[in-house]
C-alpha cells in the first residue's frame, strides 16, 4: 500500500476496529500524522502562537483513526487490539510481519486498486 492510499484508507475506516491493517498502512499513517503535526507546529510558531489550537484540533481529529488502525495492526499479528496500551511492547508488535489467516481475518485489508 502506498502512502496516499494508506492515509485515504485509514480516513475511510475512521472508527473501524475490526479487520486487519498491514505494516505499511499503519506506519504510513503514523508518518502522516507526525509530518502534519510538525508542519502545523512550524506554521503556528511562524505566524502566531495562538494558532496552536489548530494542532490540538488535528490531534483530536486523528485520535480515533489512530486507535482504530493500531487495533487493526494488532489484529494483523494475531493479538487483541488492547495490546496497544502497552507502549514499548506495542512498538515491538507493530514492526512484526503479518500473520497468515487468523481469528481476525485472512489478511490485511487493502484499498481498492483502480484498473
C-alpha positions, 0 to 999 in steps of 0.5 A, a space after each residue: 500500500 502506498 502512502 496516499 492510499 494508506 492515509 485515504 484508507 485509514 480516513 475511510 475506516 475512521 472508527 473501524 476496529 475490526 479487520 486487519 491493517 498491514 505494516 505499511 498502512 499503519 506506519 504510513 499513517 503514523 508518518 502522516 500524522 507526525 509530518 502534519 503535526 510538525 508542519 502545523 507546529 512550524 506554521 503556528 510558531 511562524 505566524 502566531 502562537 495562538 494558532 496552536 489550537 489548530 494542532 490540538 484540533 488535528 490531534 483530536 481529529 486523528 485520535 480515533 483513526 489512530 486507535 482504530 488502525 493500531 487495533 487493526 495492526 494488532 489484529 494483523 499479528 494475531 493479538 487483541 487490539 488492547 495490546 496497544 496500551 502497552 507502549 514499548 511492547 506495542 512498538 515491538 508488535 507493530 514492526 512484526 510481519 503479518 500473520 497468515 489467516 487468523 481469528 481476525 481475518 485472512 489478511 490485511 485489508 487493502 484499498 481498492 486498486 483502480 484498473 
